[in-house]
């Protein structure tokens, strides 16, 4: 079953297909869909992972940097169950 990611980029809501075979996480998928180069961001994130304890710092860095890039509300889109 295909997964979908929804996000807001510079004020416009968008929905894309997502696969873990292609992307590490939903942030990378959204950036790829918008053509944003993440090389510098990924290098900084890797340095933080190696030097900091706990996931909170890395998660906060990711959310802050993506907000600076113009992304908001990046999340999986849940399928609505079919009512009978």
N, C-alpha and C positions, 0 to 999 in steps of 0.2 A: 504494500500500500504506500503510495507516494505521500510524502509529507509536504506541507506548505508552510512558508514563513511569511508573516506580514510585518511591515515596518512603515514608518513615515520618514521620508527623505526630503528635506527642504520643503516641508509643508504638504507633501503629496503622499497619500497612502498607497502602498504597492504590495502585491502578493506575488511570491515566486515559489517555484518548486525547489525542494531541498532533499539532498541525499548525503548521508555520511560517507559514501564512497567517493564523493567529489569534494566535499568540504569538511574541515575540522569541526566547525561550529556554525551557528546561524549568523553570527557577526561576519564571518568571512564570506558567507553566501550573499548576504546583503551588499557588502562592499564590492564583491565581484559583479553583481547585477548592475551596480551604478558606475562601474569602471574606476573605483577608488584603489590606488596603489597602497598596499598595506605593508610593504617591505620594512620601512622605518618603524612602524607600529609593532610589527611582529618581533623585530630585534629588541626593542625596549621591553616588550612583554616577557621575552625569554630571559632578559637580564633580571627583571623583577622576580620571576619564578625562581631563579638560581640564588638570589640574594635575600629574599624575604620569606618569612615563615607565615603560613596561613594563606588561604585562598582569598580572603577579604581584600587584601591590597591589590592583587591582580585583577579581581573582579571590578573593584572601584576604578582602577586605571582604565580598564576596557570601556566601562560605561561612560566615563568622563571623556575619553578620547573620541569615542564614536559620537557623542553629543556635539563635540567641537567640529566634527566632520559634517554634521547636519542630520544625523540619524536620531530617531526617537522610536520608542515603543517596539523594539525588535523582539518578536516572540513567535512561537509556533501557533499556527491557526488550527483550532480544534474543529474536527468534523462534527456536525450536528447529527445526533442519532435520528434515524428515520422513524417517524411515528406511524403507528398502524391504525 
